[in-house]
Amino acid sequence: MRIAVIGANGGIGRCVVTEALARGHLVTAVVRRPEEYQGLAIRVERGDVLDPADVARVAQGQQAVVSAVGGGDGPGRGRLVEPAAHALVAGLRQLADAAPRLLVVGSAGSLTTAAGTPLWDDPAVPPRQFELMRAHGRALDYLRTVRDLDWTVLSPPQSLLPGERTGTYRSDTDALVETPDGLSTLSLPDLAVALVDELEHPAHHGERFTCAY
C-alpha cells in the first residue's frame, strides 16, 4: 500500500512510519522541514497540512494519507488541529474519485468514560490539555459532516506512552477503553499497530475508533 504520513517527524508519526515499513508498505514521510528529518531511508516530502493544494500534491497517487499532526506548542496549543482537518478535506477533494483514504490521529478528550461523561469533563485535565482535546473534538465534529471522502479518526487512550510493541490492544468506537481498575493506556508502537491494522483491514469508515490495553 502507498501511504503518506503527514507529521512523520513526531512521536506518533515516526512509529506509524516504522510499523508501515516493517509490513512492506511504501511510505512517504511528509514533514515541514525535510532537512531536519532524521528517520529511516525513505522518501521524504516537504508539505504543509494547512495548505489544501499542498495536501493534494502529496496525496496524489497515494492509497492512504495518515495525519499525525500535533497541536502546536505554547499558548494556543491545539490551534493547528481544526484548520488542518479542513485543509485535509479540501485538499483530498481536489483529487475527486482518486482521493486516498484519510486516517487522522485525534484525541481521547471526547471519549465517554465509565461515568458517562467525556474525558475532557474530568476536572483533573490540565487547561492546556483541555484546549487541545476540545480542538480535536471540533475537528472530529467537522469530519462527521464529510460524506464524500473515506475517513477515519483514531483516538488514543487516556495515556499514550513510550514502550514496547506487543501487537495487542482492545478497541471501541466512542467509549474510553479501560482496564477493570480504570487504567487507559497504550504504547506508541502499539497505537501504530492499531492504525496500520485499520489501513490493512478497514473496519471504521466515516467514524472514530479508539484502542488501549
RATANOR-V570167 format. One record per residue. N is the residue number from 0. RES is the residue in three letters. PSI is psi in degrees with one decimal (999 if undefined). Layout:
n = [N | N]
res = [RES | RES]
psi = [PSI | PSI]
This chain:
n = [0 | 1 | 2 | 3 | 4 | 5 | 6 | 7 | 8 | 9 | 10 | 11 | 12 | 13 | 14 | 15 | 16 | 17 | 18 | 19 | 20 | 21 | 22 | 23 | 24 | 25 | 26 | 27 | 28 | 29 | 30 | 31 | 32 | 33 | 34 | 35 | 36 | 37 | 38 | 39 | 40 | 41 | 42 | 43 | 44 | 45 | 46 | 47 | 48 | 49 | 50 | 51 | 52 | 53 | 54 | 55 | 56 | 57 | 58 | 59 | 60 | 61 | 62 | 63 | 64 | 65 | 66 | 67 | 68 | 69 | 70 | 71 | 72 | 73 | 74 | 75 | 76 | 77 | 78 | 79 | 80 | 81 | 82 | 83 | 84 | 85 | 86 | 87 | 88 | 89 | 90 | 91 | 92 | 93 | 94 | 95 | 96 | 97 | 98 | 99 | 100 | 101 | 102 | 103 | 104 | 105 | 106 | 107 | 108 | 109 | 110 | 111 | 112 | 113 | 114 | 115 | 116 | 117 | 118 | 119 | 120 | 121 | 122 | 123 | 124 | 125 | 126 | 127 | 128 | 129 | 130 | 131 | 132 | 133 | 134 | 135 | 136 | 137 | 138 | 139 | 140 | 141 | 142 | 143 | 144 | 145 | 146 | 147 | 148 | 149 | 150 | 151 | 152 | 153 | 154 | 155 | 156 | 157 | 158 | 159 | 160 | 161 | 162 | 163 | 164 | 165 | 166 | 167 | 168 | 169 | 170 | 171 | 172 | 173 | 174 | 175 | 176 | 177 | 178 | 179 | 180 | 181 | 182 | 183 | 184 | 185 | 186 | 187 | 188 | 189 | 190 | 191 | 192 | 193 | 194 | 195 | 196 | 197 | 198 | 199 | 200 | 201 | 202 | 203 | 204 | 205 | 206 | 207 | 208 | 209 | 210 | 211 | 212]
res = [MET | ARG | ILE | ALA | VAL | ILE | GLY | ALA | ASN | GLY | GLY | ILE | GLY | ARG | CYS | VAL | VAL | THR | GLU | ALA | LEU | ALA | ARG | GLY | HIS | LEU | VAL | THR | ALA | VAL | VAL | ARG | ARG | PRO | GLU | GLU | TYR | GLN | GLY | LEU | ALA | ILE | ARG | VAL | GLU | ARG | GLY | ASP | VAL | LEU | ASP | PRO | ALA | ASP | VAL | ALA | ARG | VAL | ALA | GLN | GLY | GLN | GLN | ALA | VAL | VAL | SER | ALA | VAL | GLY | GLY | GLY | ASP | GLY | PRO | GLY | ARG | GLY | ARG | LEU | VAL | GLU | PRO | ALA | ALA | HIS | ALA | LEU | VAL | ALA | GLY | LEU | ARG | GLN | LEU | ALA | ASP | ALA | ALA | PRO | ARG | LEU | LEU | VAL | VAL | GLY | SER | ALA | GLY | SER | LEU | THR | THR | ALA | ALA | GLY | THR | PRO | LEU | TRP | ASP | ASP | PRO | ALA | VAL | PRO | PRO | ARG | GLN | PHE | GLU | LEU | MET | ARG | ALA | HIS | GLY | ARG | ALA | LEU | ASP | TYR | LEU | ARG | THR | VAL | ARG | ASP | LEU | ASP | TRP | THR | VAL | LEU | SER | PRO | PRO | GLN | SER | LEU | LEU | PRO | GLY | GLU | ARG | THR | GLY | THR | TYR | ARG | SER | ASP | THR | ASP | ALA | LEU | VAL | GLU | THR | PRO | ASP | GLY | LEU | SER | THR | LEU | SER | LEU | PRO | ASP | LEU | ALA | VAL | ALA | LEU | VAL | ASP | GLU | LEU | GLU | HIS | PRO | ALA | HIS | HIS | GLY | GLU | ARG | PHE | THR | CYS | ALA | TYR]
psi = [139.7 | 118.6 | 128.9 | 127.6 | 107.6 | 130.0 | 33.9 | -9.4 | -3.2 | 173.6 | -46.5 | -45.1 | -42.5 | -39.4 | -37.0 | -44.0 | -47.6 | -45.5 | -44.4 | -41.1 | -40.4 | -24.9 | 5.0 | 13.0 | 156.9 | 111.8 | 135.3 | 121.8 | 121.5 | 116.9 | 162.3 | -30.9 | 87.3 | -31.4 | -17.7 | -2.1 | 112.0 | 59.1 | -150.7 | 164.7 | 79.4 | 175.4 | 131.9 | 131.2 | 141.5 | 132.8 | 150.4 | 110.9 | -13.8 | 0.4 | 106.7 | -38.2 | -38.1 | -38.9 | -45.6 | -39.6 | -49.1 | -21.1 | -16.6 | 125.6 | -3.3 | 156.4 | -19.8 | 145.4 | 125.3 | 127.1 | 110.9 | 38.9 | 132.8 | -178.1 | 2.5 | 164.9 | 165.0 | -164.8 | 141.7 | 21.7 | 134.1 | -2.9 | -20.8 | -21.6 | -54.4 | -48.0 | -30.6 | -40.6 | -42.6 | -41.8 | -37.7 | -46.5 | -45.6 | -39.6 | -45.2 | -31.5 | -26.0 | -22.0 | -4.8 | -127.6 | -13.4 | 7.8 | 133.1 | 169.1 | 144.4 | 126.4 | 118.7 | 131.4 | 119.8 | -137.9 | 159.6 | -9.6 | -40.1 | 1.3 | 144.4 | 129.2 | 176.9 | -23.8 | -7.2 | 11.1 | 157.8 | 148.3 | -33.9 | -11.3 | -8.1 | 122.0 | -13.9 | -8.5 | 123.7 | 149.7 | -41.8 | -37.3 | -38.0 | -43.4 | -43.1 | -41.3 | -45.5 | -35.3 | -43.5 | -35.0 | -41.8 | -38.3 | -42.1 | -42.9 | -40.4 | -47.0 | -31.9 | -11.4 | -9.2 | 121.3 | -10.8 | 4.9 | 153.4 | 101.9 | 157.4 | 142.4 | 131.5 | 113.0 | 124.3 | 170.2 | -176.8 | -39.1 | 116.8 | 116.0 | 154.9 | 152.2 | -169.1 | 158.5 | 118.1 | -23.7 | 9.6 | 147.7 | 162.8 | 151.0 | 161.6 | -179.4 | -71.9 | 5.5 | 137.3 | 127.7 | 118.5 | 155.9 | 168.0 | -26.4 | 15.2 | 10.4 | 140.7 | 94.1 | 160.3 | 149.8 | 155.1 | -45.5 | -35.2 | -26.3 | -40.5 | -36.5 | -48.7 | -39.7 | -47.6 | -32.9 | -43.1 | -36.7 | -40.1 | -33.1 | 76.0 | 128.6 | -7.4 | 77.8 | 125.7 | 32.7 | 173.5 | 147.5 | 165.7 | 168.3 | 157.6 | 175.0 | 999]
